[in-house]
Amino acid sequence: MRRASFADMNCSIAQTLEIVGEWWTLLIVRDAMFGVTRFDEFSSRLGIARNVLAQRLDTLVEHGVLKKVPYQDNPVRHDYRLTDKGRDLWTVLAALRQWGDKWTATDGAPVVSTHSCGHTMTVEPTCSGCGELIAVGELRVHPGPGATSTNPVAALR
């Protein structure tokens, strides 16, 4: 069953979900961040149907999250490598992992991310101006340069 499209919604979150919101997609990106590049390796690690994997990889390539790099000529085979756009999803994945560790991992975190300094890494929203941690109640949203009358912020007025 195909989900509804958010293509016409003027919202960056909705537009992001158009690219990475399908089942399996973020797990494919996660594995790519772990160094997985080959179709068969994604397939065996995830247990995903090959046709679904092919569709998800095509979407990620189409949107510039992954790029195809040939590694064999006959038959032609490709590695799927993260682009800068794809690597920028690491904060999203780290935040999702951290949320899952807190709210779903009843036996403790299955994976712990450690920075090169040796400390466990956590995602903490901070103000880019003053550096202070941001709590949800302190956040204010305002129409940005791409706002239209259909923007979710405009609907809050």
C-alpha angles and dihedrals in degrees: 000000000000115000124229116277122243092194094116096044113106095220127109092217091053091047090050090051088054087065106032105016100094122101112275096014099105090043089055089050090047091053091046087056088053088056102265110146108155127086094227092050092052089048096050096041094049102032088225123156110261094234091052091047091050091051093048093047091048091052092048091049092045090054095044097248091118131020127209115236117186115232100168133036107197104066096011111241130175141206115222109223130184117250123210086267090055094046088053087069091071092093090051091051092044091051092048091048091049092049090048091049090054101041109024110024099088092173094045135273113325090208131026120202114216125192120226088258088065098250124122110257122232130179111239121175109231133178110258088213105049102011095233122141113261121226118201092247090057095055120101124187126207133178111277131208092280095049120130133176089270093055113120090235091056089054090058092064 
